[in-house]
Amino acid sequence: MKKLLFFTVLLFFFSCQDRNKQSSDLKTGINPFFEKWDTPFEIPPFLQIKDEHYMPAFEKGMEENLEEIENIINNPEEPSFSNTIEELERTGKLLSRVQRTFFNLAGSNTNPKLQELQRELSPLLSAHYDKIALNEGLFLRVEKIWKNRENIDLTHEQRKLLEDTRKQFVRSGALLSVDEKTQITEINSKISELTTTFGQNLLSETNGFELILNKSDLEGLSEDVIAAAEEAASQKMSKAETDAEKEKYKNKYVFTPHRTSMYPFLTESNRRDLREKLYNSYIMRGDNNNDTDNKNITAKIAKLRAEKATLMGYKTHAHFVLEERMLKTPEEVYDLLIQLWKPALNRAKLEVKDMQAVVDSEGHDFKIAAWDWWQYSEKVRKEKYDLDESAIKPYLSLDNALKGVFNTTNKLWGITFTEIFDIDLYHPDARIWEVNDRDGSHLGIFIGDYFTRSNKRGGAWMSSFKGQSNLDSRERPIVVNVCNFPAPVGDNPSLLSFENLITLFHEFGHAMHGILTNVTYGSMAGTSGPRDFTEFPAQILEHWASEPEILKSFATHYQTGETIPNVLIEKILKASKFNQGFANTEYLAASLLDMDWHTISSNEELKDANKFEANALKEYGLINEIAPRYRSTYFAHIFSGGYSSGYYSYVHSAVLDSDGFEAFKETGDVFDANLAKKLREHVYEKGSTEEAMDLYVQFRGKKPMIEPLLKVRGLDGGSE
């Protein structure tokens, strides 16, 4: 049931062209989705799957899904846990298979056909899942079991599944009137369409800007950054269809609003005018008054969510969402955010002063602006800690970093990774590993897709092509990490920044949550729990990335083979609290913005998204030198992803991960076997089979404290 509700908010697309051919394919059975996948580990046969296969697979999947639901409803036997709740778990296998494949590729390897498919399919799937969630006959069976639950012999996991299933029917509108259900269905369809458009507009905006430079514009840039920009121009020239387009990129250098391209430029370029131009292309995405503008869409989504919350009997969308989180009310979320906001903002103001002092010492007459932050914070860091980011990167090739996360999880849990080279994936850049437990048993499949490309959405994420379940047989998962790291240039490997390394460990933590999961019911597996808890397994793994023992096990210079020197590790650790004012302020500003958008009432007028945003940020006192990590018009987490009223989850999980890693520190061994065992058994394996706080306490032995987080981030009043 949980997976059912999840897909009501996803964005799907399909093409209505060549319907006759599609129907023919369906009947002849040549559609790969209609056949058993005799591939290793049931990995999707990517090379066999064509764009035209998706539509008939979705249609058949929805048709079969509704038939399965009808079979449950029409079962003449008295409703029971086995013939209703467990049977619900078994439904929609074909639909799930095509959805997992499609959505993964729509995010990481899209094309115009897939985008069209998303737009067209979005309302269809929204309506499909509403048919199930609002089915009165199905809900009556669930309700009868729920009312009789005290007389049924259920395991703890079964009892939790029954409770969750019933709750999700109610939260979908099962108790509403017929007219109200119709309204909910209409709102869900509109939201689904708008979130799809938002995401596609953002991709178009991100890919639509290019900073094309001559060699004379490259002052200050390091060789690797120049080489990457030259390679970007070369790739664009090779794809150009006309001589005029080719000439545009000849002997040029290209930078884009993708972070892997933009951040190095903002850090190193001596051309302040160009830094401003590139930075503004990033923060103005979706706010250019063009065909891909997101301002009106943003306001419409927020308003529709508020209207839906009112129909459901909640004060605001945030009240509705938070009912299912660890922090249960907007007030609790605001309290947490403001508790961190004040020290973070104060620290950020001091950071501005430090940077301005450098500007003045250089004889410039300008005041620090947002596009100056990366360059001048780096200069301050060099001055304070003698630490240059460019000195770190040669030790952090992607292959080395992967060795690091593999080493970490091996030391914690004894699991191993064996790369497979004879399986075709959806893109040549993607790699695949089999994951085995300490005893050699198969745990799952891990896919890594790490390099930025124009048909991949921005950011980094974890997803899965196959889920885990022990209901009818031992089904192990196929998990994927997708990132946007710089691609190799020439003979040089992909070199990561330390921030990239942290991202790699973070997403790998999500992957481990998906791979180590071991539950009976698939809807409760892996990352299925509340958002403000599911970031914890990812974020706690980040802590091992900066452990000297781990760094020295993998960080070797890609040219000389030299192990990262102790002096450089010491500098990294000493500088760990540097720039935390900026990092926390930009994050908290986005989190507060998310909450403000989703605590509006249903009758509030939202005509100007920019004015709404500006008023909110002014109220909090955000300084001009910092923009929110995500402005509203490109805030994909909340307007096209699943984080509405939930972006705070990262900082709430940070409270958990800082407190949780402190437990390892207290033992004197960051790989303490007993604590690692508890972390695996009570967190990574349990999915949503128990309440999140109960799982944390079973691991830690007590509820979390905020003090370790304040200490880690240097917001406890101590010095950097």
C-alpha positions as CSV (number, residue, x, y, z in Angstrom):
1,M,0.0,0.0,0.0
2,K,2.8,2.4,0.8
3,K,4.3,1.9,-2.7
4,L,0.8,2.7,-4.1
5,L,0.7,6.0,-2.4
6,F,4.3,6.8,-3.3
7,F,3.6,6.6,-7.0
8,T,0.7,9.0,-6.9
9,V,3.1,11.8,-6.6
10,L,5.6,10.7,-9.2
11,L,5.8,12.1,-12.7
12,F,5.2,9.8,-15.6
13,F,5.0,10.3,-19.4
14,F,3.9,8.4,-22.5
15,S,3.4,8.7,-26.1
16,C,0.2,7.9,-27.9
17,Q,1.9,7.5,-31.3
18,D,2.0,4.2,-33.1
19,R,-0.8,2.7,-30.9
20,N,-1.6,0.0,-33.4
21,K,2.0,-1.2,-33.5
22,Q,2.2,-1.1,-29.7
23,S,-0.9,-3.2,-29.5
24,S,0.5,-5.7,-31.9
25,D,3.7,-5.9,-29.9
26,L,1.7,-6.5,-26.8
27,K,-0.2,-9.4,-28.4
28,T,2.9,-11.0,-29.8
29,G,4.7,-10.8,-26.5
30,I,7.9,-9.2,-27.8
31,N,7.6,-6.4,-25.2
32,P,10.4,-7.2,-22.7
33,F,8.2,-6.2,-19.8
34,F,5.8,-9.0,-20.6
35,E,8.5,-11.7,-20.5
36,K,10.5,-13.3,-17.7
37,W,13.8,-11.6,-17.3
38,D,16.3,-14.4,-17.6
39,T,19.1,-11.9,-16.9
40,P,21.7,-12.2,-14.1
41,F,19.9,-11.2,-10.8
42,E,16.8,-10.1,-12.9
43,I,18.5,-6.9,-14.0
44,P,16.4,-5.1,-16.6
45,P,17.4,-6.0,-20.1
46,F,18.2,-2.4,-20.9
47,L,19.3,-2.9,-24.5
48,Q,16.0,-4.7,-25.3
49,I,13.8,-2.0,-23.8
50,K,12.7,0.6,-26.3
51,D,10.8,3.8,-25.6
52,E,7.7,2.4,-27.4
53,H,7.6,-0.5,-24.9
54,Y,6.7,1.6,-21.9
55,M,3.1,2.7,-22.8
56,P,1.7,-0.8,-23.4
57,A,3.5,-2.0,-20.3
58,F,2.0,0.7,-18.2
59,E,-1.4,0.1,-19.7
60,K,-1.2,-3.7,-19.1
61,G,0.3,-3.1,-15.6
62,M,-2.6,-0.8,-14.6
63,E,-5.1,-3.2,-16.0
64,E,-3.7,-6.2,-14.1
65,N,-3.4,-4.2,-11.0
66,L,-7.1,-3.3,-11.0
67,E,-8.0,-6.9,-11.7
68,E,-6.0,-8.0,-8.7
69,I,-7.7,-5.4,-6.5
70,E,-11.1,-6.7,-7.7
71,N,-10.1,-10.2,-6.9
72,I,-9.4,-9.2,-3.3
73,I,-12.7,-7.3,-3.0
74,N,-14.7,-10.2,-4.5
75,N,-13.1,-12.8,-2.3
76,P,-16.2,-14.5,-0.6
77,E,-14.1,-15.4,2.5
78,E,-14.2,-13.3,5.6
79,P,-11.6,-10.5,5.3
80,S,-8.3,-11.6,6.9
81,F,-4.8,-10.4,7.1
82,S,-3.6,-13.0,4.7
83,N,-6.4,-12.7,2.1
84,T,-6.5,-8.9,2.1
85,I,-3.3,-7.2,3.5
86,E,-0.8,-9.7,2.3
87,E,-2.6,-10.0,-1.1
88,L,-2.3,-6.2,-1.4
89,E,1.4,-6.7,-1.0
90,R,1.4,-9.1,-4.0
91,T,-0.5,-6.7,-6.4
92,G,1.0,-4.6,-9.1
93,K,4.2,-6.5,-9.9
94,L,4.2,-5.7,-13.6
95,L,3.3,-2.1,-12.9
96,S,6.1,-1.8,-10.3
97,R,8.6,-3.4,-12.7
98,V,7.9,-0.9,-15.5
99,Q,7.7,2.1,-13.1
100,R,11.0,1.4,-11.5
101,T,12.7,1.0,-14.8
102,F,11.0,4.0,-16.4
103,F,11.5,6.5,-13.5
104,N,15.1,5.6,-13.1
105,L,15.9,6.2,-16.7
106,A,13.7,9.3,-16.9
107,G,15.9,10.9,-14.1
108,S,19.3,9.6,-15.2
109,N,19.2,9.1,-18.9
110,T,16.2,10.9,-20.3
111,N,15.3,12.0,-23.9
112,P,12.5,13.9,-25.5
113,K,10.3,10.8,-25.9
114,L,10.6,9.9,-22.3
115,Q,9.8,13.4,-21.3
116,E,6.7,13.4,-23.5
117,L,5.8,10.0,-22.0
118,Q,6.1,11.5,-18.5
119,R,3.8,14.5,-19.3
120,E,1.1,12.3,-20.8
121,L,1.2,9.5,-18.3
122,S,1.3,11.6,-15.1
123,P,-2.5,12.2,-14.8
124,L,-3.2,8.6,-15.9
125,L,-1.2,7.1,-13.1
126,S,-2.5,9.6,-10.6
127,A,-6.0,8.6,-11.5
128,H,-5.1,4.9,-11.4
129,Y,-3.8,5.0,-7.8
130,D,-6.7,7.1,-6.7
131,K,-9.0,4.4,-8.0
132,I,-7.4,2.0,-5.6
133,A,-6.8,4.3,-2.6
134,L,-10.4,5.6,-2.8
135,N,-12.0,2.1,-3.5
136,E,-14.8,1.8,-0.9
137,G,-15.0,-2.0,-1.1
138,L,-11.3,-2.5,-0.5
139,F,-11.2,-0.1,2.4
140,L,-14.2,-1.8,4.1
141,R,-12.2,-5.1,4.1
142,V,-9.2,-3.3,5.6
143,E,-11.3,-1.5,8.1
144,K,-13.0,-4.8,9.2
145,I,-9.6,-6.3,9.9
146,W,-8.5,-3.2,11.7
147,K,-11.5,-3.2,14.0
148,N,-10.9,-6.9,14.8
149,R,-7.1,-6.6,15.3
150,E,-7.1,-7.4,19.0
151,N,-8.5,-10.8,18.2
152,I,-6.0,-11.6,15.5
153,D,-2.6,-13.3,16.2
154,L,-0.2,-11.0,14.4
155,T,3.6,-10.5,14.5
156,H,4.9,-7.1,15.4
157,E,5.7,-6.5,11.7
158,Q,2.2,-7.6,10.6
159,R,0.6,-5.4,13.2
160,K,2.6,-2.4,11.9
161,L,1.7,-3.2,8.3
162,L,-2.0,-3.4,9.1
163,E,-1.8,0.0,11.0
164,D,0.1,1.6,8.1
165,T,-2.2,0.2,5.4
166,R,-5.3,1.4,7.2
167,K,-3.7,4.8,7.9
168,Q,-2.7,5.3,4.3
169,F,-6.3,4.6,3.0
170,V,-7.6,7.2,5.5
171,R,-4.9,9.7,4.5
172,S,-5.8,9.2,0.8
173,G,-9.4,10.2,1.5
174,A,-11.2,6.9,2.3
175,L,-13.4,8.5,4.9
176,L,-14.4,11.5,2.7
177,S,-17.7,11.9,0.9
178,V,-18.2,11.0,-2.7
179,D,-17.9,14.7,-3.8
180,E,-14.8,15.2,-1.6
181,K,-13.2,12.1,-3.1
182,T,-13.8,13.5,-6.6
183,Q,-12.2,16.8,-5.6
184,I,-9.2,14.9,-4.1
185,T,-8.8,13.0,-7.4
186,E,-8.9,16.2,-9.4
187,I,-6.3,17.9,-7.2
188,N,-4.0,14.9,-7.3
189,S,-4.1,14.9,-11.0
190,K,-3.3,18.7,-11.2
191,I,-0.5,18.4,-8.8
192,S,1.0,15.5,-10.7
193,E,0.9,17.4,-14.0
194,L,2.4,20.5,-12.4
195,T,5.2,18.7,-10.6
196,T,6.1,17.0,-13.8
197,T,6.3,20.3,-15.7
198,F,8.3,21.9,-12.9
199,G,11.0,19.2,-13.1
200,Q,11.2,19.3,-16.9
201,N,11.3,23.1,-16.9
202,L,14.2,22.9,-14.4
203,L,16.2,20.5,-16.5
204,S,15.6,22.7,-19.6
205,E,16.7,25.8,-17.6
206,T,19.8,24.1,-16.3
207,N,20.9,22.9,-19.8
208,G,19.9,26.1,-21.5
209,F,22.7,28.3,-20.3
210,E,26.3,28.1,-21.4
211,L,29.2,30.4,-20.5
212,I,31.4,30.1,-23.6
213,L,34.8,31.6,-23.1
214,N,38.0,32.3,-24.9
215,K,41.4,31.3,-23.6
216,S,42.0,34.9,-22.5
217,D,39.0,34.5,-20.1
218,L,40.5,31.7,-18.1
219,E,42.8,33.6,-15.7
220,G,43.1,31.9,-12.4
221,L,41.7,28.5,-13.4
222,S,43.7,25.3,-12.7
223,E,44.7,22.9,-15.5
224,D,42.1,20.3,-14.6
225,V,39.2,22.9,-14.6
226,I,40.4,24.2,-18.0
227,A,40.7,20.7,-19.4
228,A,37.1,19.9,-18.3
229,A,35.8,23.1,-19.9
230,E,37.7,22.3,-23.1
231,E,36.2,18.8,-23.1
232,A,32.7,20.2,-22.6
233,A,33.1,22.5,-25.6
234,S,34.5,19.6,-27.6
235,Q,31.5,17.4,-26.8
236,K,29.1,20.2,-27.7
237,M,30.9,20.7,-31.0
238,S,30.7,17.0,-31.8
239,K,26.9,17.1,-31.2
240,A,26.3,20.3,-33.2
241,E,24.3,19.7,-36.4
242,T,25.4,22.8,-38.4
243,D,28.7,24.3,-39.3
244,A,27.6,27.6,-37.6
245,E,26.9,25.6,-34.4
246,K,30.3,23.8,-34.6
247,E,32.1,27.1,-35.1
248,K,30.5,28.4,-31.9
249,Y,32.4,26.0,-29.8
250,K,35.7,25.8,-31.8
251,N,38.7,26.5,-29.6
252,K,36.3,27.6,-26.8
253,Y,35.7,26.6,-23.2
254,V,32.3,25.9,-21.8
255,F,30.9,26.3,-18.2
256,T,27.3,25.5,-17.2
257,P,25.1,25.9,-14.1
258,H,25.8,22.3,-13.2
259,R,27.5,22.4,-9.8
260,T,30.5,20.3,-10.9
261,S,31.1,22.9,-13.6
262,M,30.1,26.1,-11.7
263,Y,31.7,25.6,-8.3
264,P,35.3,25.2,-9.6
265,F,34.8,28.3,-11.8
266,L,33.4,30.4,-8.9
267,T,36.3,29.2,-6.7
268,E,39.2,29.9,-9.1
269,S,38.2,32.4,-11.7
270,N,39.8,35.9,-11.4
271,R,37.0,37.3,-13.6
272,R,34.5,38.7,-11.2
273,D,32.1,39.7,-14.0
274,L,32.1,36.2,-15.3
275,R,31.6,34.7,-11.8
276,E,28.5,36.9,-11.4
277,K,27.2,35.9,-14.8
278,L,27.5,32.2,-14.2
279,Y,26.2,32.4,-10.6
280,N,23.1,34.4,-11.7
281,S,22.4,31.8,-14.4
282,Y,22.2,29.3,-11.6
283,I,20.0,31.2,-9.1
284,M,17.7,32.5,-11.8
285,R,16.7,29.1,-13.1
286,G,12.9,29.0,-13.5
287,D,12.7,32.7,-13.0
288,N,13.3,34.1,-16.5
289,N,9.8,34.9,-17.6
290,N,10.0,32.5,-20.5
291,D,8.3,29.3,-21.6
292,T,10.1,27.3,-18.8
293,D,9.4,29.7,-16.0
294,N,8.4,28.1,-12.7
295,K,7.0,31.0,-10.7
296,N,3.3,30.4,-11.4
297,I,3.7,26.6,-11.2
298,T,5.4,26.9,-7.8
299,A,2.5,29.0,-6.4
300,K,-0.1,26.7,-7.9
301,I,1.4,23.6,-6.4
302,A,1.5,25.1,-3.0
303,K,-2.0,26.3,-3.2
304,L,-3.4,23.0,-4.4
305,R,-1.6,21.2,-1.6
306,A,-3.1,23.6,0.9
307,E,-6.6,22.9,-0.6
308,K,-6.1,19.2,-0.4
309,A,-5.0,19.5,3.3
310,T,-8.1,21.4,4.1
311,L,-10.3,18.8,2.4
312,M,-8.5,16.1,4.5
313,G,-9.3,18.1,7.7
314,Y,-5.8,19.5,8.3
315,K,-4.8,23.1,9.0
316,T,-2.1,23.1,6.4
317,H,-0.2,20.8,4.0
318,A,2.7,20.7,6.6
319,H,0.3,19.5,9.3
320,F,-0.8,16.7,7.0
321,V,2.7,15.6,6.0
322,L,4.3,15.9,9.5
323,E,1.7,13.6,11.0
324,E,3.8,10.7,9.6
325,R,7.2,12.1,10.6
326,M,9.4,12.0,13.7
327,L,8.7,15.7,14.2
328,K,4.9,15.7,14.3
329,T,4.1,19.5,13.9
330,P,5.3,22.6,12.1
331,E,6.0,24.1,15.4
332,E,8.5,21.3,16.3
333,V,10.2,21.8,12.9
334,Y,10.4,25.6,13.2
335,D,11.8,25.2,16.7
336,L,14.6,23.0,15.5
337,L,15.4,25.2,12.5
338,I,15.5,28.5,14.5
339,Q,17.6,26.8,17.2
340,L,20.3,26.4,14.5
341,W,19.5,29.5,12.4
342,K,20.7,32.1,14.9
343,P,24.2,30.7,15.5
344,A,24.6,29.8,11.8
345,L,23.7,33.3,10.7
346,N,25.9,34.9,13.2
347,R,28.8,32.7,12.1
348,A,28.0,33.6,8.4
349,K,28.3,37.3,9.2
350,L,31.7,36.8,10.7
351,E,32.7,34.8,7.6
352,V,31.7,37.8,5.4
353,K,33.9,40.0,7.5
354,D,36.9,37.6,7.1
355,M,36.4,37.6,3.3
356,Q,35.9,41.4,3.1
357,A,39.3,41.8,4.9
358,V,40.9,39.8,2.1
359,V,39.2,41.8,-0.6
360,D,40.4,45.0,1.1
361,S,43.9,43.7,1.5
362,E,44.0,43.0,-2.2
363,G,43.2,46.7,-2.9
364,H,39.7,46.1,-4.4
365,D,36.9,48.5,-3.7
366,F,33.9,46.1,-4.0
367,K,31.8,44.6,-1.2
368,I,31.5,40.8,-1.0
369,A,28.6,39.5,-3.1
370,A,27.0,36.1,-3.3
371,W,29.1,35.2,-6.4
372,D,32.3,36.0,-4.5
373,W,31.8,33.6,-1.7
374,W,33.5,30.5,-3.2
375,Q,36.6,32.4,-4.2
376,Y,37.1,34.4,-1.1
377,S,36.1,31.7,1.4
378,E,38.8,29.5,-0.3
379,K,41.3,32.3,0.2
380,V,40.4,32.6,3.8
381,R,40.7,28.8,4.2
382,K,44.2,28.9,2.7
383,E,45.2,31.7,5.0
384,K,43.7,30.1,8.2
385,Y,44.5,26.4,7.5
386,D,47.0,26.4,4.7
387,L,44.5,24.1,2.9
388,D,44.0,24.2,-0.8
389,E,41.1,22.2,-2.4
390,S,43.2,21.6,-5.4
391,A,45.8,19.8,-3.2
392,I,43.1,17.3,-2.1
393,K,41.6,16.3,-5.4
394,P,44.6,14.3,-6.8
395,Y,44.1,11.8,-3.9
396,L,40.4,11.5,-4.5
397,S,39.9,9.8,-7.8
398,L,36.5,8.2,-8.2
399,D,38.0,4.7,-8.1
400,N,39.9,5.5,-4.9
401,A,36.7,6.9,-3.3
402,L,34.7,3.8,-4.2
403,K,37.4,1.7,-2.6
404,G,37.0,3.9,0.5
405,V,33.2,3.3,0.8
406,F,33.7,-0.4,0.1
407,N,36.4,-0.6,2.8
408,T,34.2,1.2,5.3
409,T,31.2,-1.1,4.9
410,N,33.5,-4.1,4.9
411,K,35.0,-3.1,8.2
412,L,31.6,-2.4,9.7
413,W,29.7,-5.4,8.5
414,G,32.0,-7.7,6.5
415,I,30.2,-7.2,3.2
416,T,32.1,-7.3,-0.1
417,F,31.7,-5.9,-3.6
418,T,32.6,-7.7,-6.8
419,E,32.4,-5.7,-10.0
420,I,30.7,-7.3,-12.9
421,F,31.8,-6.4,-16.5
422,D,29.6,-8.6,-18.7
423,I,26.2,-7.0,-18.0
424,D,24.8,-4.3,-20.3
425,L,23.4,-1.3,-18.5
426,Y,21.4,1.7,-19.6
427,H,24.5,3.9,-20.2
428,P,28.2,3.2,-20.8
429,D,29.2,5.3,-17.7
430,A,27.2,3.1,-15.3
431,R,29.0,0.3,-13.4
432,I,27.7,-2.7,-11.5
433,W,28.7,-4.8,-8.5
434,E,27.4,-7.8,-6.7
435,V,27.2,-7.3,-3.0
436,N,27.8,-10.3,-0.7
437,D,27.5,-10.8,3.1
438,R,30.3,-11.9,5.4
439,D,29.3,-15.5,4.9
440,G,29.4,-15.2,1.1
441,S,25.6,-15.1,0.7
442,H,24.1,-12.7,-1.9
443,L,22.8,-9.5,-0.5
444,G,22.0,-7.5,-3.7
445,I,23.2,-5.6,-6.7
446,F,24.7,-2.1,-6.6
447,I,24.8,0.1,-9.7
448,G,26.8,3.4,-9.7
449,D,26.2,6.1,-12.3
450,Y,28.5,8.9,-11.3
451,F,29.2,11.4,-14.1
452,T,27.3,14.5,-15.1
453,R,25.6,14.7,-18.5
454,S,23.0,16.8,-20.1
455,N,20.2,14.2,-20.0
456,K,20.6,13.6,-16.3
457,R,18.8,15.7,-13.7
458,G,21.0,17.6,-11.2
459,G,22.0,16.5,-7.7
460,A,22.6,13.0,-6.4
461,W,20.2,10.3,-5.3
462,M,19.6,6.6,-4.6
463,S,16.9,4.5,-6.2
464,S,16.2,0.9,-7.0
465,F,15.3,-1.2,-10.0
466,K,14.1,-4.0,-7.7
467,G,12.9,-4.1,-4.1
468,Q,13.4,-6.5,-1.2
469,S,10.8,-8.9,0.1
470,N,10.7,-12.2,2.0
471,L,6.9,-12.7,1.6
472,D,6.9,-15.6,-0.9
473,S,10.6,-16.1,-1.5
474,R,13.9,-14.3,-0.7
475,E,13.9,-11.4,-3.1
476,R,17.1,-9.3,-2.9
477,P,17.2,-5.7,-4.2
478,I,18.9,-3.9,-7.1
479,V,20.0,-0.5,-5.9
480,V,21.4,2.4,-7.9
481,N,23.4,5.6,-6.9
482,V,23.2,8.5,-9.4
483,C,25.6,11.5,-9.0
484,N,26.9,14.4,-11.0
485,F,30.6,14.2,-10.5
486,P,33.1,15.6,-13.1
487,A,33.8,13.1,-15.9
488,P,37.3,11.9,-16.7
489,V,39.2,14.2,-19.1
490,G,41.7,12.5,-21.4
491,D,43.8,10.0,-19.6
492,N,43.1,11.6,-16.2
493,P,40.5,10.0,-13.9
494,S,37.5,11.7,-12.4
495,L,38.9,13.7,-9.5
496,L,36.5,14.5,-6.6
497,S,36.4,17.5,-4.2
498,F,36.2,16.6,-0.6
499,E,32.5,17.7,-0.8
500,N,32.0,15.2,-3.6
501,L,33.6,12.5,-1.4
502,I,31.0,13.3,1.3
503,T,28.2,13.1,-1.3
504,L,29.5,9.7,-2.4
505,F,29.5,8.3,1.2
506,H,26.0,9.9,1.7
507,E,24.4,8.2,-1.3
508,F,26.2,5.0,-0.5
509,G,24.6,5.1,3.0
510,H,21.2,5.2,1.3
511,A,22.4,2.3,-0.9
512,M,23.3,0.3,2.1
513,H,19.9,1.0,3.6
514,G,18.4,-0.4,0.5
515,I,20.7,-3.4,0.2
516,L,20.9,-4.5,3.8
517,T,17.1,-4.3,4.4
518,N,15.7,-7.6,5.5
519,V,11.9,-7.5,6.0
520,T,9.0,-9.7,5.1
521,Y,6.9,-7.1,3.3
522,G,8.3,-5.1,0.4
523,S,6.3,-2.0,1.1
524,M,8.2,-1.7,4.5
525,A,11.7,-2.4,3.1
526,G,14.7,-0.1,2.9
527,T,14.1,3.6,2.8
528,S,10.3,3.4,3.3
529,G,10.3,5.1,6.7
530,P,9.7,8.8,7.5
531,R,11.9,11.3,5.6
532,D,13.4,12.7,8.8
533,F,14.7,9.3,9.7
534,T,15.7,7.8,6.3
535,E,18.4,10.4,5.9
536,F,20.1,9.1,9.1
537,P,21.5,5.9,7.6
538,A,23.0,8.0,4.7
539,Q,24.3,10.8,6.9
540,I,26.0,8.7,9.6
541,L,28.1,7.0,6.9
542,E,29.5,10.4,6.0
543,H,31.4,10.6,9.2
544,W,33.7,7.7,8.2
545,A,34.8,9.6,5.1
546,S,37.0,11.9,7.2
547,E,38.4,9.2,9.5
548,P,42.2,9.1,9.0
549,E,42.2,5.3,9.1
550,I,39.7,5.2,6.2
551,L,41.4,8.0,4.2
552,K,44.8,6.4,4.3
553,S,43.2,3.1,3.1
554,F,42.2,4.5,-0.2
555,A,43.4,8.1,-0.8
556,T,46.5,7.8,-3.0
557,H,47.7,10.3,-5.6
558,Y,46.5,9.3,-9.1
559,Q,49.9,10.1,-10.7
560,T,52.5,9.1,-8.0
561,G,50.6,6.5,-6.0
562,E,51.6,8.4,-2.8
563,T,49.3,7.9,0.2
564,I,47.6,11.0,1.3
565,P,50.1,12.6,3.8
566,N,49.2,12.9,7.5
567,V,49.7,16.7,7.4
568,L,47.1,17.0,4.7
569,I,44.6,14.9,6.7
570,E,45.3,17.1,9.7
571,K,44.5,20.2,7.7
572,I,41.3,18.7,6.4
573,L,40.2,17.8,10.0
574,K,41.1,21.2,11.3
575,A,39.2,23.0,8.6
576,S,36.1,20.8,9.0
577,K,34.2,23.5,10.8
578,F,35.3,26.2,8.3
579,N,32.5,28.0,6.3
580,Q,29.8,26.3,8.4
581,G,28.1,29.6,8.8
582,F,27.5,29.7,5.0
583,A,26.7,26.0,4.7
584,N,24.2,25.9,7.5
585,T,22.6,29.2,6.6
586,E,21.9,28.4,3.0
587,Y,20.5,25.0,4.0
588,L,18.4,26.4,6.8
589,A,17.1,29.2,4.6
590,A,15.8,26.6,2.1
591,S,14.3,24.5,4.9
592,L,12.5,27.6,6.3
593,L,11.3,28.5,2.9
594,D,9.9,25.0,2.4
595,M,8.0,25.3,5.7
596,D,6.6,28.7,4.8
597,W,5.3,27.5,1.4
598,H,3.5,24.6,3.1
599,T,2.0,26.4,6.1
600,I,-0.1,28.7,4.0
601,S,-3.9,28.4,4.3
602,S,-6.1,27.2,1.4
603,N,-7.6,30.6,1.0
604,E,-4.3,32.5,0.9
605,E,-3.7,34.3,-2.4
606,L,-0.3,33.5,-4.0
607,K,0.0,35.6,-7.1
608,D,3.7,36.4,-6.9
609,A,6.1,33.6,-5.9
610,N,9.1,35.9,-5.8
611,K,7.4,38.3,-3.5
612,F,6.4,35.4,-1.2
613,E,10.0,34.2,-1.1
614,A,11.5,37.6,-0.6
615,N,9.1,38.4,2.3
616,A,9.9,35.1,4.0
617,L,13.7,35.5,3.8
618,K,13.5,39.1,4.9
619,E,11.6,38.0,8.0
620,Y,14.4,35.6,8.9
621,G,17.1,38.2,8.3
622,L,19.0,36.3,5.6
623,I,22.0,38.4,4.5
624,N,22.4,39.5,0.8
625,E,25.7,37.6,0.5
626,I,23.8,34.2,0.8
627,A,21.0,32.8,-1.3
628,P,19.0,29.8,-0.1
629,R,20.5,26.5,-1.2
630,Y,17.4,26.3,-3.4
631,R,15.3,29.2,-4.4
632,S,11.6,28.4,-5.0
633,T,11.7,28.2,-8.8
634,Y,14.4,25.4,-8.8
635,F,13.5,23.8,-5.4
636,A,13.0,20.4,-7.0
637,H,13.1,18.6,-3.6
638,I,9.8,20.1,-2.6
639,F,8.1,21.0,-5.9
640,S,8.9,17.9,-8.0
641,G,10.3,15.5,-5.5
642,G,9.0,14.0,-2.3
643,Y,10.4,16.4,0.3
644,S,7.5,19.0,0.6
645,S,7.4,20.0,4.3
646,G,10.4,17.7,4.7
647,Y,13.6,19.5,3.6
648,Y,14.3,20.0,7.3
649,S,14.8,16.2,7.4
650,Y,18.5,16.5,6.6
651,V,19.2,18.6,9.7
652,H,16.9,16.4,11.9
653,S,18.8,13.4,10.7
654,A,22.0,15.3,11.3
655,V,21.0,15.4,15.0
656,L,20.7,11.6,14.8
657,D,23.9,11.0,12.9
658,S,26.1,13.3,15.0
659,D,24.7,11.7,18.2
660,G,24.9,8.2,16.7
661,F,28.5,8.6,15.5
662,E,29.4,10.0,19.0
663,A,28.4,6.5,20.3
664,F,31.2,5.0,18.1
665,K,33.6,7.7,19.4
666,E,32.7,6.9,23.0
667,T,33.8,3.2,22.5
668,G,37.3,4.4,21.3
669,D,36.8,2.4,18.1
670,V,34.8,3.9,15.1
671,F,34.4,0.3,13.9
672,D,33.3,-1.1,17.2
673,A,31.8,-4.5,16.2
674,N,29.0,-4.6,18.8
675,L,27.8,-1.1,17.9
676,A,28.1,-1.8,14.1
677,K,26.0,-4.9,14.6
678,K,23.3,-2.9,16.4
679,L,23.4,-0.2,13.7
680,R,22.8,-2.8,11.0
681,E,20.2,-4.9,12.9
682,H,18.1,-2.0,14.3
683,V,18.5,0.6,11.5
684,Y,19.7,-0.7,8.1
685,E,17.8,-4.0,8.2
686,K,14.5,-2.9,9.7
687,G,13.0,-0.5,7.1
688,S,9.7,0.9,8.5
689,T,8.8,-2.2,10.5
690,E,9.0,-0.2,13.8
691,E,8.6,3.4,14.8
692,A,11.7,5.4,13.8
693,M,12.6,6.6,17.3
694,D,12.3,3.1,18.7
695,L,14.8,1.9,16.1
696,Y,17.2,4.7,17.0
697,V,17.0,4.0,20.7
698,Q,17.5,0.3,20.1
699,F,20.8,1.2,18.4
700,R,22.0,4.0,20.5
701,G,20.5,3.1,23.9
702,K,18.9,6.5,24.4
703,K,17.2,9.3,22.6
704,P,19.4,11.7,20.6
705,M,20.9,15.0,21.9
706,I,21.5,18.1,19.7
707,E,24.8,19.0,21.4
708,P,27.0,16.7,19.2
709,L,25.6,18.3,16.1
710,L,26.3,21.8,17.4
711,K,29.9,20.7,18.2
712,V,30.5,19.0,14.9
713,R,29.4,22.1,13.0
714,G,31.1,24.6,15.2
715,L,27.9,26.2,16.3
716,D,28.3,25.6,20.0
717,G,30.1,28.8,20.6
718,G,33.5,27.3,20.3
719,S,36.2,28.4,17.8
720,E,36.6,26.9,14.3
